[in-house]
Amino acid sequence: MSNRRTFAIISHPDAGKTTLTEKLLLQGGAIHLAGEVKARGQARRARSDWMKIEQQRGISVTSSVMTFERTGADGSVITFNLLDTPGHEDFSEDTYRTLTAVDSAIMVIDAAKGIEPQTRKLFEVCRMRSVPIITFINKVDREGRSPFDLMDEVADALALDVCPMDWPVGMGGLFRGVLDFGTGEISRPEGDSKEFLGKRETAELPADIADEVELARGGYPAFDLAAYRHGDLTPVYFGSALKNFGVAELIDAIANYAPPPRPQPSDAGEISPEGKEVTGFIFKVQANMDPQHRDRIAFMRLVSGTFKRGMKLTPSALGKPIAIHSPILFFAQDREIADSAEPGDIIGIPNHGTLRVGDTLSETNKVRFTGLPNFAPEILRRVALKDPTKTKQLRKALDDLSEEGVIQVFYPEIGGQWIVGVVGQLQLEVLISRLEAEYKVEAVLEASPFDTARWLKGPDAALKAFADINKSNLAKDRDGDPVFMARSAWDVSYQQERNAELVFSTTKER
């Protein structure tokens, strides 16, 4: 268990997250050719970006899971479970759910761009989850901002203390290498390796750079393992994923500093990874990863116990045990049957709709893990079919994509057109693309009269009285729960004042 490191990689688009993912997998032996994660050419399609729209646009729009192993300095084998998240703020819900399944995260920042305004939502997501973060400032061999400015931006965006673990000796055209504060060694990228330049005390550095290094050494706090694991401090590494420079140090940091599997919250208190009962929760469901087989994979984070292939576990939403005969481990895009798994591991469970996001799986069915909510959508659109005979296919597609978290779907009490809700515009483009590519359904999105949605909670009598008056503004979500479809924020406030017994919630626990 102590040899598991389950972590996510987070960044804004074009910060180099996919390249860094590739180099981490390359060093871990999960892939054997640079370019297998993302490259031109049919034979080397993206390993973590497998959807058609991802390959067309060169962006990640869904979370991927990849496992690799590495032998530590003491000869022990450490298993790394890497979860690659979408880089676009429009998919922050997917990122949030992914962060529930990890114990730490790597934040990747482009040295030239710094922290972009669109990335702020991703940083807010990290703060909400209190996940320990290691910051990797990428592309330091290119023209970029001052290292001090970058450190200040990280501290401001994450509201954390920042601790430099190394320091760039020059930037862009003046880049000489990176100083390791721990060893005092200076090295620089040379192809896919490093060239040792000497010790700080003996290396010939320009006076201004030497002063900068000394200022950085004295001006920032020293690394504190307890503060990092508590989420109060982020260690900052400078490097270049493309040049494979600083990647080994990043893996070492995950191995040496990142926490092993942590306790997970439940309705009965925290569940320790040292517990004997096998428990876990579904944080993601993905349909059609293999379009030829129309597969559906539920991703489970194992929380406690030792899972064995063929075990019977009870999903909380089903209430009766199911045998898990073909659990999957993911090595880049390759899959292997998992004979066993330990706390912290991520396994894929093929199913036909039995398992849903938020489900707890356990041997006794006495525990329910918490902390996997739906969030109120910020954009609502009506869905109109081009071919009205495909209503059944559309319903299945919307249910599937809603379950994945790509969209939320609402079925109005009055009127036949279903409404989809999303956080960002790009999710709508993904919806239309996947409807056509995976379900052979052509649809268009039309303006909705509603601006936002709120889940209704309260006494049955109060809910019925509200429904009698506001039927035209009511809908059901995928679970059949009542939802108030509001035309404006003012509408929400007005109804809250008039219906004190009801709660108009912006979140719903899955």
C-alpha positions as CSV (number, residue, x, y, z in Angstrom):
1,M,0.0,0.0,0.0
2,S,2.8,2.4,0.9
3,N,4.2,1.8,-2.6
4,R,1.2,3.3,-4.4
5,R,1.2,6.8,-5.7
6,T,-2.1,7.9,-7.3
7,F,-2.0,11.4,-8.8
8,A,-3.5,13.6,-11.4
9,I,-1.9,16.0,-13.9
10,I,-3.7,19.3,-14.3
11,S,-3.0,22.3,-16.6
12,H,-4.5,24.7,-19.0
13,P,-4.4,23.9,-22.7
14,D,-1.0,23.9,-24.4
15,A,1.0,24.0,-21.2
16,G,2.7,20.7,-22.2
17,K,0.6,18.3,-20.1
18,T,0.3,15.6,-22.8
19,T,4.0,15.8,-23.5
20,L,4.8,15.5,-19.8
21,T,2.4,12.5,-19.5
22,E,4.2,10.9,-22.4
23,K,7.6,11.4,-20.8
24,L,6.4,10.1,-17.4
25,L,5.1,7.0,-19.1
26,L,8.2,6.6,-21.2
27,Q,10.5,6.7,-18.1
28,G,8.1,4.3,-16.4
29,G,8.2,1.8,-19.3
30,A,4.5,2.0,-20.1
31,I,5.3,3.2,-23.6
32,H,8.4,2.6,-25.6
33,L,8.3,5.3,-28.3
34,A,8.3,9.1,-27.8
35,G,5.2,10.3,-29.6
36,E,2.8,7.5,-28.6
37,V,0.9,9.8,-26.4
38,K,0.4,12.4,-29.1
39,A,1.9,12.5,-32.5
40,R,1.0,12.9,-36.1
41,G,0.2,9.9,-38.2
42,Q,-2.4,7.2,-37.9
43,A,0.0,4.6,-36.4
44,R,0.8,6.8,-33.4
45,R,-2.5,8.3,-32.3
46,A,-2.9,9.8,-28.9
47,R,-2.7,7.3,-26.1
48,S,-4.4,9.5,-23.5
49,D,-6.4,11.5,-26.1
50,W,-8.4,8.7,-27.8
51,M,-11.6,10.5,-28.9
52,K,-12.0,11.7,-32.4
53,I,-12.6,15.3,-31.3
54,E,-9.5,15.1,-29.1
55,Q,-7.4,14.0,-32.0
56,Q,-8.8,16.6,-34.3
57,R,-8.3,19.5,-31.9
58,G,-5.2,18.3,-30.0
59,I,-6.9,18.8,-26.6
60,S,-8.0,16.5,-23.8
61,V,-11.7,16.5,-23.1
62,T,-12.0,13.5,-20.8
63,S,-9.9,12.0,-18.0
64,S,-7.7,9.0,-18.8
65,V,-6.1,6.5,-16.4
66,M,-2.6,5.1,-16.9
67,T,-0.5,2.9,-14.7
68,F,3.3,2.4,-14.7
69,E,5.9,1.1,-12.3
70,R,9.4,2.3,-11.4
71,T,12.1,0.8,-9.2
72,G,13.2,3.1,-6.4
73,A,16.7,3.7,-5.1
74,D,16.2,1.1,-2.4
75,G,15.1,-1.5,-5.0
76,S,11.4,-1.4,-4.1
77,V,8.9,-1.2,-6.9
78,I,6.6,1.8,-6.8
79,T,3.3,1.7,-8.7
80,F,2.2,5.0,-10.2
81,N,-1.5,5.5,-11.1
82,L,-1.6,8.6,-13.3
83,L,-4.9,10.3,-14.1
84,D,-4.7,12.7,-17.0
85,T,-7.4,15.4,-16.7
86,P,-9.0,17.7,-19.3
87,G,-7.1,21.0,-19.5
88,H,-10.0,23.2,-20.5
89,E,-12.0,25.0,-17.8
90,D,-15.2,23.8,-19.5
91,F,-14.5,20.4,-18.1
92,S,-13.8,21.4,-14.5
93,E,-16.6,19.0,-13.3
94,D,-14.7,16.0,-14.8
95,T,-11.5,17.3,-13.2
96,Y,-13.2,17.7,-9.8
97,R,-14.5,14.1,-9.9
98,T,-11.0,12.9,-10.9
99,L,-9.5,14.7,-8.0
100,T,-11.7,12.7,-5.6
101,A,-9.9,9.6,-6.7
102,V,-6.3,10.8,-6.3
103,D,-4.0,11.5,-3.4
104,S,-2.0,14.3,-5.0
105,A,-1.6,16.3,-8.2
106,I,0.9,17.8,-10.5
107,M,0.1,21.3,-11.8
108,V,1.8,22.1,-15.1
109,I,2.3,25.8,-16.0
110,D,3.7,27.2,-19.3
111,A,6.7,29.4,-18.4
112,A,5.9,31.8,-21.2
113,K,2.1,32.2,-20.5
114,G,2.1,31.9,-16.7
115,I,-1.3,31.3,-15.1
116,E,-4.0,32.2,-17.6
117,P,-7.4,33.6,-16.6
118,Q,-9.3,30.6,-18.0
119,T,-7.2,28.4,-15.7
120,R,-8.5,30.0,-12.5
121,K,-11.4,27.6,-12.3
122,L,-9.1,24.6,-12.3
123,F,-7.1,26.1,-9.4
124,E,-10.4,26.7,-7.6
125,V,-11.2,23.0,-8.1
126,C,-7.9,22.0,-6.5
127,R,-8.5,24.2,-3.5
128,M,-12.0,22.7,-3.1
129,R,-10.5,19.2,-3.0
130,S,-7.5,20.0,-0.7
131,V,-5.3,17.8,-2.8
132,P,-1.5,18.2,-2.2
133,I,0.0,19.8,-5.3
134,I,3.5,19.7,-6.9
135,T,4.0,22.5,-9.4
136,F,6.0,21.9,-12.6
137,I,6.9,25.1,-14.6
138,N,7.4,23.8,-18.1
139,K,9.3,25.1,-21.1
140,V,12.0,27.1,-19.2
141,D,14.3,26.7,-22.2
142,R,12.0,29.1,-24.1
143,E,11.5,32.9,-23.6
144,G,9.3,33.3,-20.6
145,R,8.3,35.3,-17.6
146,S,10.6,36.0,-14.7
147,P,10.9,32.9,-12.3
148,F,9.9,35.3,-9.5
149,D,6.8,36.4,-11.3
150,L,5.8,32.8,-12.0
151,M,6.3,31.8,-8.3
152,D,4.2,34.8,-7.2
153,E,1.4,33.8,-9.6
154,V,1.4,30.3,-8.3
155,A,1.2,31.5,-4.7
156,D,-1.6,33.9,-5.5
157,A,-3.7,31.4,-7.6
158,L,-3.4,28.5,-5.3
159,A,-3.3,30.5,-2.0
160,L,-0.3,28.4,-0.9
161,D,3.2,29.0,0.2
162,V,5.7,28.2,-2.7
163,C,9.0,26.4,-2.2
164,P,11.5,26.3,-5.1
165,M,13.1,22.8,-5.4
166,D,15.4,23.9,-8.2
167,W,15.9,27.2,-10.1
168,P,16.4,28.0,-13.8
169,V,19.8,29.5,-14.6
170,G,18.6,32.0,-17.2
171,M,15.5,31.7,-19.3
172,G,14.9,31.4,-23.0
173,G,18.0,32.2,-25.1
174,L,20.0,32.8,-21.9
175,F,19.1,29.4,-20.4
176,R,22.2,27.7,-19.0
177,G,20.5,24.9,-17.0
178,V,18.8,24.3,-13.7
179,L,20.3,24.5,-10.2
180,D,19.2,21.8,-7.8
181,F,18.9,23.4,-4.4
182,G,19.3,20.1,-2.6
183,T,22.6,19.0,-4.2
184,G,23.9,22.3,-5.5
185,E,24.5,20.8,-8.9
186,I,23.8,22.6,-12.1
187,S,22.9,20.7,-15.3
188,R,21.3,21.6,-18.6
189,P,19.2,19.6,-21.1
190,E,21.2,18.0,-23.9
191,G,18.9,16.0,-26.3
192,D,17.0,13.5,-24.1
193,S,19.7,13.5,-21.4
194,K,21.4,16.0,-19.1
195,E,24.8,17.5,-19.1
196,F,26.4,18.1,-15.7
197,L,27.9,21.7,-15.5
198,G,29.3,21.6,-12.0
199,K,28.5,22.8,-8.5
200,R,27.0,26.1,-7.7
201,E,30.2,27.2,-5.9
202,T,32.4,26.5,-8.9
203,A,30.1,27.2,-11.9
204,E,30.7,30.5,-13.7
205,L,27.4,32.3,-13.5
206,P,26.7,35.8,-14.6
207,A,26.5,38.1,-11.5
208,D,22.8,38.9,-12.1
209,I,21.9,35.2,-12.3
210,A,24.0,34.4,-9.2
211,D,22.2,37.1,-7.3
212,E,18.9,35.8,-8.5
213,V,19.7,32.3,-7.3
214,E,20.8,33.5,-3.9
215,L,17.6,35.7,-3.6
216,A,15.4,32.7,-4.4
217,R,17.3,30.5,-2.0
218,G,16.8,32.9,0.9
219,G,13.5,34.4,0.0
220,Y,11.2,31.4,-0.1
221,P,10.5,28.9,2.7
222,A,12.3,25.5,2.8
223,F,10.4,22.4,1.8
224,D,8.2,21.1,4.6
225,L,6.8,17.6,4.0
226,A,4.0,18.0,6.5
227,A,2.9,21.4,5.1
228,Y,2.9,20.0,1.6
229,R,0.8,16.9,2.5
230,H,-1.6,19.1,4.5
231,G,-2.1,21.3,1.4
232,D,-0.4,24.4,2.7
233,L,2.7,24.4,0.5
234,T,3.5,23.5,-3.1
235,P,7.1,22.5,-4.1
236,V,8.0,24.1,-7.5
237,Y,10.1,22.4,-10.1
238,F,11.4,24.1,-13.3
239,G,12.1,22.0,-16.4
240,S,11.2,21.1,-20.0
241,A,9.0,18.1,-20.7
242,L,9.9,18.2,-24.4
243,K,13.6,18.0,-23.7
244,N,12.9,15.3,-21.0
245,F,14.6,17.7,-18.5
246,G,13.3,17.6,-15.0
247,V,11.0,14.7,-15.6
248,A,13.1,12.2,-13.6
249,E,13.2,14.7,-10.7
250,L,9.4,15.0,-10.9
251,I,8.9,11.2,-10.7
252,D,11.3,11.2,-7.7
253,A,9.3,13.9,-6.0
254,I,6.1,11.9,-6.4
255,A,7.8,8.8,-5.1
256,N,9.5,10.5,-2.2
257,Y,7.0,13.2,-1.1
258,A,3.5,12.5,-2.5
259,P,1.3,10.8,0.1
260,P,0.4,7.1,-0.2
261,P,-3.3,6.2,-0.3
262,R,-5.3,8.4,2.1
263,P,-8.5,7.8,4.0
264,Q,-11.7,8.6,2.1
265,P,-14.8,10.3,3.4
266,S,-18.0,8.3,3.9
267,D,-21.3,8.7,5.7
268,A,-19.8,6.7,8.5
269,G,-16.6,8.7,8.8
270,E,-13.3,8.3,7.1
271,I,-12.5,4.8,5.7
272,S,-8.8,3.9,6.2
273,P,-6.9,2.2,3.4
274,E,-5.7,-0.3,6.1
275,G,-9.2,-1.6,6.5
276,K,-9.7,-5.3,5.7
277,E,-13.0,-5.0,3.9
278,V,-12.8,-4.4,0.2
279,T,-14.4,-1.0,-0.6
280,G,-14.2,1.4,-3.5
281,F,-16.2,4.0,-5.4
282,I,-16.9,4.8,-9.0
283,F,-15.6,8.3,-10.0
284,K,-16.0,8.0,-13.7
285,V,-17.9,6.0,-16.4
286,Q,-16.7,6.0,-20.0
287,A,-18.7,4.6,-22.9
288,N,-17.4,3.6,-26.3
289,M,-13.6,3.6,-25.5
290,D,-13.6,0.8,-28.1
291,P,-16.3,1.7,-30.6
292,Q,-16.1,-1.7,-32.3
293,H,-17.3,-3.3,-29.1
294,R,-19.6,-0.5,-27.7
295,D,-18.0,-1.1,-24.3
296,R,-18.8,0.7,-21.1
297,I,-16.1,1.0,-18.4
298,A,-16.7,2.1,-14.8
299,F,-13.5,3.4,-13.1
300,M,-13.2,2.4,-9.5
301,R,-10.8,3.8,-6.9
302,L,-10.0,1.0,-4.5
303,V,-10.1,2.5,-0.9
304,S,-9.5,-0.5,1.4
305,G,-8.8,-4.2,1.4
306,T,-7.1,-6.4,-1.2
307,F,-9.3,-6.9,-4.3
308,K,-9.1,-10.3,-6.1
309,R,-10.4,-11.0,-9.5
310,G,-13.8,-12.7,-9.4
311,M,-14.8,-11.2,-6.0
312,K,-18.4,-10.3,-5.4
313,L,-19.0,-6.7,-4.4
314,T,-22.3,-4.9,-3.9
315,P,-22.9,-1.6,-5.7
316,S,-24.8,0.8,-3.4
317,A,-27.3,1.7,-6.1
318,L,-28.1,-1.9,-7.0
319,G,-28.3,-3.5,-3.5
320,K,-27.3,-7.0,-4.6
321,P,-23.8,-8.4,-5.2
322,I,-22.2,-8.7,-8.6
323,A,-19.1,-10.8,-9.5
324,I,-16.3,-8.8,-11.1
325,H,-14.6,-11.3,-13.5
326,S,-12.7,-9.0,-15.9
327,P,-11.2,-6.0,-14.0
328,I,-8.9,-3.9,-16.1
329,L,-5.6,-2.1,-15.5
330,F,-4.7,0.6,-18.0
331,F,-1.1,0.9,-19.4
332,A,-1.4,3.9,-21.7
333,Q,-4.1,2.7,-24.1
334,D,-3.3,-0.9,-23.6
335,R,-5.3,-3.0,-21.2
336,E,-4.5,-5.9,-18.9
337,I,-6.7,-8.1,-16.8
338,A,-6.1,-7.3,-13.1
339,D,-5.8,-10.4,-10.9
340,S,-5.5,-8.2,-7.8
341,A,-5.5,-4.6,-6.7
342,E,-4.5,-2.7,-3.6
343,P,-5.8,0.6,-2.0
344,G,-5.0,3.5,-4.3
345,D,-5.2,1.4,-7.5
346,I,-7.7,2.4,-10.2
347,I,-9.4,-0.5,-12.0
348,G,-11.8,-0.5,-14.9
349,I,-15.0,-2.6,-14.5
350,P,-16.8,-3.5,-17.8
351,N,-20.6,-3.3,-17.3
352,H,-23.8,-2.6,-19.2
353,G,-25.2,0.2,-17.1
354,T,-25.1,-1.5,-13.7
355,L,-22.5,0.9,-12.3
356,R,-22.9,4.6,-12.1
357,V,-20.7,7.6,-11.0
358,G,-21.0,7.9,-7.2
359,D,-21.7,4.2,-6.5
360,T,-19.9,2.6,-3.6
361,L,-18.8,-1.0,-4.0
362,S,-18.2,-3.1,-0.9
363,E,-18.4,-6.6,0.5
364,T,-21.0,-5.8,3.2
365,N,-22.9,-2.9,1.6
366,K,-22.7,-0.9,4.8
367,V,-20.6,2.1,3.7
368,R,-21.4,5.0,1.3
369,F,-18.5,7.2,0.1
370,T,-19.4,10.9,-0.2
371,G,-18.0,13.9,-2.1
372,L,-19.0,13.2,-5.7
373,P,-21.5,16.0,-6.5
374,N,-23.2,17.3,-9.6
375,F,-23.0,21.0,-10.0
376,A,-25.7,23.4,-11.3
377,P,-25.1,23.9,-15.1
378,E,-24.2,27.4,-16.4
379,I,-25.6,26.8,-19.9
380,L,-28.9,25.2,-20.8
381,R,-29.9,24.2,-24.4
382,R,-32.8,22.3,-25.9
383,V,-32.0,19.2,-28.0
384,A,-33.8,18.8,-31.4
385,L,-33.5,15.7,-33.6
386,K,-33.0,16.0,-37.3
387,D,-34.6,12.6,-37.7
388,P,-37.6,12.3,-35.3
389,T,-37.6,8.5,-35.5
390,K,-34.4,8.3,-33.5
391,T,-35.9,9.5,-30.2
392,K,-35.0,6.2,-28.5
393,Q,-31.4,6.4,-29.6
394,L,-31.2,10.0,-28.4
395,R,-32.6,9.1,-25.0
396,K,-30.0,6.4,-24.6
397,A,-27.2,8.7,-25.8
398,L,-28.2,11.5,-23.4
399,D,-28.4,9.0,-20.5
400,D,-25.0,7.6,-21.3
401,L,-23.3,11.0,-21.7
402,S,-25.0,12.3,-18.6
403,E,-23.7,9.4,-16.6
404,E,-20.2,10.1,-17.8
405,G,-20.5,13.7,-16.7
406,V,-20.2,15.2,-20.2
407,I,-23.6,16.8,-19.8
408,Q,-26.6,16.9,-17.5
409,V,-30.0,16.1,-18.9
410,F,-33.3,17.3,-17.7
411,Y,-36.8,16.1,-18.8
412,P,-39.4,18.9,-18.5
413,E,-42.8,18.1,-16.9
414,I,-44.4,20.1,-19.7
415,G,-43.1,19.9,-23.3
416,G,-41.4,17.2,-25.3
417,Q,-37.9,18.7,-25.9
418,W,-35.3,17.6,-23.5
419,I,-32.8,20.1,-22.1
420,V,-29.1,19.6,-21.6
421,G,-27.0,21.5,-19.1
422,V,-23.2,22.1,-19.2
423,V,-20.6,24.2,-17.5
424,G,-18.9,25.4,-20.7
425,Q,-19.6,25.8,-24.4
426,L,-17.0,23.2,-25.5
427,Q,-19.0,20.5,-23.8
428,L,-21.8,21.2,-26.2
429,E,-19.5,20.7,-29.1
430,V,-18.3,17.4,-27.6
431,L,-22.0,16.4,-27.2
432,I,-22.9,17.0,-30.9
433,S,-19.6,15.3,-32.1
434,R,-20.2,12.2,-29.9
435,L,-23.9,11.9,-30.8
436,E,-23.0,11.6,-34.4
437,A,-19.8,9.6,-34.1
438,E,-20.8,7.1,-31.5
439,Y,-24.6,6.9,-31.6
440,K,-25.3,7.9,-35.3
441,V,-27.7,10.5,-34.1
442,E,-27.8,13.9,-35.8
443,A,-29.2,16.7,-33.5
444,V,-29.0,20.4,-33.1
445,L,-29.1,22.6,-30.0
446,E,-31.6,25.4,-29.6
447,A,-31.9,28.2,-27.2
448,S,-33.6,27.3,-23.9
449,P,-36.0,29.7,-22.0
450,F,-34.1,28.8,-18.8
451,D,-30.9,30.2,-17.5
452,T,-30.0,27.8,-14.7
453,A,-31.3,24.8,-12.7
454,R,-31.6,24.0,-9.0
455,W,-32.4,20.7,-7.3
456,L,-35.4,20.9,-5.0
457,K,-35.3,19.3,-1.5
458,G,-37.9,19.5,1.3
459,P,-41.0,18.0,2.8
460,D,-43.3,16.2,0.3
461,A,-46.2,18.5,1.0
462,A,-44.1,21.6,0.3
463,L,-42.8,20.0,-2.9
464,K,-46.3,19.1,-4.1
465,A,-47.6,22.6,-3.4
466,F,-44.7,24.2,-5.3
467,A,-45.2,21.8,-8.2
468,D,-48.9,22.6,-8.5
469,I,-48.1,26.3,-9.1
470,N,-44.8,26.0,-11.0
471,K,-45.3,22.9,-13.2
472,S,-44.1,24.7,-16.4
473,N,-40.8,25.4,-14.6
474,L,-40.2,21.9,-13.3
475,A,-38.2,19.0,-14.7
476,K,-36.8,15.7,-13.6
477,D,-33.1,14.8,-13.8
478,R,-31.8,11.4,-14.9
479,D,-32.5,10.0,-11.5
480,G,-36.1,11.3,-11.4
481,D,-35.4,14.0,-8.8
482,P,-37.2,17.3,-9.1
483,V,-35.4,20.2,-10.6
484,F,-36.5,23.9,-10.7
485,M,-35.6,25.4,-14.1
486,A,-35.0,29.1,-13.5
487,R,-35.2,31.9,-16.0
488,S,-32.7,34.0,-14.1
489,A,-30.8,34.3,-10.8
490,W,-33.5,36.7,-9.7
491,D,-36.1,34.0,-10.3
492,V,-34.2,31.6,-8.0
493,S,-34.0,34.3,-5.2
494,Y,-37.7,35.1,-5.5
495,Q,-38.8,31.5,-5.2
496,Q,-36.4,30.9,-2.3
497,E,-38.0,33.8,-0.4
498,R,-41.5,32.5,-1.1
499,N,-40.8,28.9,-0.3
500,A,-38.8,28.9,2.9
501,E,-39.4,25.1,3.5
502,L,-37.6,24.2,0.3
503,V,-33.9,24.1,-0.5
504,F,-32.9,25.2,-4.0
505,S,-29.5,23.5,-4.2
506,T,-26.7,24.2,-6.6
507,T,-25.2,20.7,-6.0
508,K,-26.5,17.2,-5.7
509,E,-24.6,14.3,-4.2
510,R,-24.3,11.5,-6.7
